Amino acid sequence: MTLSVDASTLADVAGSLARTVGRVIHSKRAIGVDVAATKSSLSDVVTAADQEAERLLTEGLLRHRPDDAILGEEGASIAGTTGITWVVDPIDGTVNYLYNIPAYAVSVAATVEDGAPGTMSDGRRAIAGAVYLPVTGELFTAWEGGGAFLDGKRLSGPAESELGTTLLATGFGYTVERRTEQVEVLRHVLPRVRDIRRMGSAATDLCMLAAGRVDAYYERGLQPWDYAAATLIAREAGATVRGLGEAAPGEEMLIAGTPAVTAELAAIVAEAYRTLA
């Protein structure tokens, strides 16, 4: 697909909006949180700040890129004519936000649908994106072929190549059925790694991987807004991002890390799911 804009320009837009909106939700958190709704379960909440943040992101994108499409976690759906769809998560890690746990993020990604390498299971491929962590003030950005950056400093991704000494990040879904399944899989994985971290935000997990703060990551049940920007950041930092077998990464499974670690981890996770069948 031939685009009329440089991907680095799109990354600048993503970074500027993610930071601006992230500062808004951070200041709102100091005032308090109102739960506006629940989704898949009572523990899967939407706050008024989620809704406000998505409105601000949508308005900002329409100012900068009025002809692009927009897809947001909280319902934003705007058609476009350029071939670019912005996929946004106003607060990734809403439960953390609710409890005032620092691990939450604003995620903004420009995506295309052309089937090129890097396409996820939803058919989209991020070409530019940003993840902003409001509590730490850290801004992760990337664009296709341009590398990944933390506050302007280039990232080099995970270094660990042995599963046994891997610090592994993962996450759990919100329904009882999905969580039960994920715990059973984790029983197979945990004895094979150094330790796990469960931060409660997929975008944060993948950015920690890009920064070398964890060595690998896997999760099932992610949605495009959870991973669109952060998988690009991880890839551009040098990480491998894959699914199980020949499947594209995405909702069914997303595994990220060094090539050796992701291959071994994928085999263990696949075997664990076979035992559940």
CORBEL-V396617 format. One record per run of one state. SS is the DSSP state (alpha for helix, beta for strand, coil for the rest). FROM is the first residue (numbers start at 0). TO is the last residue. If there is no record, write none. Layout:
# CORBEL-V396617
SS;FROM;TO + SS;FROM;TO
This chain:
# CORBEL-V396617
coil;0;5 + alpha;6;30 + coil;31;33 + beta;34;37 + coil;38;43 + beta;44;46 + alpha;47;63 + coil;64;67 + beta;68;71 + coil;72;75 + beta;76;77 + coil;78;83 + beta;84;91 + coil;92;92 + alpha;93;98 + coil;99;103 + beta;104;111 + coil;112;123 + beta;124;132 + coil;133;136 + beta;137;142 + coil;143;145 + beta;146;149 + coil;150;151 + beta;152;153 + coil;154;161 + alpha;162;164 + coil;165;165 + beta;166;169 + coil;170;174 + alpha;175;189 + coil;190;193 + beta;194;196 + coil;197;200 + alpha;201;209 + coil;210;214 + beta;215;218 + coil;219;222 + alpha;223;235 + coil;236;238 + beta;239;241 + coil;242;252 + beta;253;256 + coil;257;257 + alpha;258;275 + coil;276;276
